[in-house]
Amino acid sequence: MTFLSEITAIQNIIYIFSSILFITGIKMLGKEDTAVKGNFFSALAMFVAVSITLIDVVNPIVLLSGIALGAVIGSFIALKVKMTSIPEMVALFNGFGGLATFLIAWSEFNSVPENLFQHILVMTTLYIGGVTFTGSLVAYAKLSEKIKIAKTSIITKIFTTIFYISLPFLLYSIFVTPFMVTSFDFFTVLLILTLLGGIGFVLPIGGGDMPVVISLLNSFSGIAAAFAGLLLLNNVLIVAGSLVGASGLILTVIMAKAMNRSISNILFVGYASSSASSSSSEEQGEVSPISVSDAYLILESASSVLIIPGYGMAVAQAQHVVRELGELLEDNGTEVKYGIHPVAGRMPGHMNVLLAEANVPYDVLAEPDDVNPTMDAVDVAVVIGANDVVNPSATEEPGSPIYGMPIIEVHNAKTVFVLKRSMSSGFAGVQNPLFFKQNTRMLFGDAKESIGGLVSEFKD
Amino acid sequence: METYILLGFVLILSIYLGLELIAKVPSTLHTPLMSGANAISGIALVGALILSRDSDLQNTIAFFAVTFASINVFGGYLVTNRMLKMFKKK
């Protein structure tokens, strides 16, 4: 055994150890009590894998400076970012991971693939990595509201078309180019189409569907890393990448189920085409507004209150006053719970993070299945900036575009307060009959101000 | 070819393992799980480190791959940790 192959053997053994740590880490990350430790284990796994790889690299100084540069930038962003900006942050980091695999595939292409299988892997890894990269950047820009381009605009259409062109071109690159000499530089064309196609993949997807897209891109970045592992014959890349791919996939499925839509419907159809048919069934009627002081009187005598936050709470930055209201209610002897719909907000679990930031303990956060059966015992359900996830059309109107979507059935509570800026409809563009129900009271205005008003009423 | 079949075997088993491990994650943890998984996908860093360097172009590509993967790794783990620290029981 030569010295070099001995090092490779040792590295491979350490990679096994690191893979086990990754598996343990991600398992622990899935439970509340062990999550912090799980994240630490997976970071440790990464540290071990990277360190053992570094011992025989060709030019350690260049690479270490790359790592150091990335460490400084990454840490800076991670420690500075506000909790409300987490969705776009995750999207951005995800994009960088995708870019790294894209570059790996690019570099491997230049070292001339040996066989057809390698060629296929290079093209596929390049494509998934590239789409993850630019797709995540668009998701980042959309979430941080740096770009606002309508689904119907010509720019969206151009990029979407490029995305659809890029798919057959990928197949062409995989299956035709190895056997035929092409008259043009097909690889450069593929690079460009991939990057532009990624933009076209995410650009038409609306804000309320973002949880699905982010989960999917997350899954892609893992799959791309696993493919890069196949390409480089590296076990730890395959294991870690697959774990990420699987977790992203699970989240994607959970999100799609929570909207009762198929993944392809979310990605390629969207709500816009289906919502036109629903306008006929619009149920109009009188809405009953309520003032802050009247709302206070009802809340004060309530013995159980359920708070349902939505994206509007995030926009209004109302999570801190909401927590304060919850605490005041509890001091008043009221039982307070939070009903969190899986797709409320712009990423999976968005509401949970916001409320955790405001110091709401996670054991009072309940899922729809937990709160729906006991809904008629709830005195007041307070809906803060949520709309589609409490829309009773989902259970009552078979013609509605959101029919069948699991919702939080607040309309079964004794009284419902809906905090809203105006009467506009939610992301799905569907009118919400909840607003016209007998037991619903509308509290118009900015959520933060309204709740703040309630809080000061309680304090007086 | 045999190597690829073996590695493909590892790939399939790992995906299956991942699906089994994370199937029942509480919705409280959706965001941290995603951001933690995102940090793990920075494992591409290991791939970027072992890239072959036959040309200047490849050298440059490797450097950028390492840098971006490293942003993903450090940013991802730190932000996940920050988030998880906020989750408290009553």
Interface residues (C-beta under 8 A of the other chain):
Chain A: F22 I23 G25 I26 K27 L29 G30 K31 E32 A35 V36 G38 N39 F40 S42 A43 M46 A49 V50 T53 L54 V57 V58 N59 V62 L63 G66 I67 A68 L69 G70 A71 I73 G74 S75 I77 A78 L79 V81 M83 I86 M89 V90 F93 N94 F96 G97 L99 A100 T101 L103 I104 W106 S107 E108 N110 S111 F117 I214 S215 N218 S221 G222 A224 A225 A226 A228 G229 L230 L231 L232 L233 N234 N235 V236 L237 I238 V239 A240 G241 S242 L243 V244 G245 A246 S247 G248 L249 I250 L251 I254 I340 P342 M347 P348 G349 H350 N352 V353 A356 E357 N359 P361 Y362 D363 V364 L365 E367
Chain B: M1 T3 Y4 L7 G8 V10 L11 S14 I15 Y16 L17 G18 L19 L21 I22 A23 K24 V25 P26 S27 T28 L29 H30 T31 P32 L33 M34 S35 G36 A37 N38 A39 I40 S41 G42 I43 A44 L45 V46 G47 A48 L49 I50 L51 S52 R53 D54 S55 L57 Q58 N59 I61 A62 F63 F64 A65 V66 T67 F68 A69 S70 I71 N72 V73 F74 G75 G76 Y77 L78 V79 T80 N81 R82 M83 L84 K85 M86 F87 K88 K89 K90
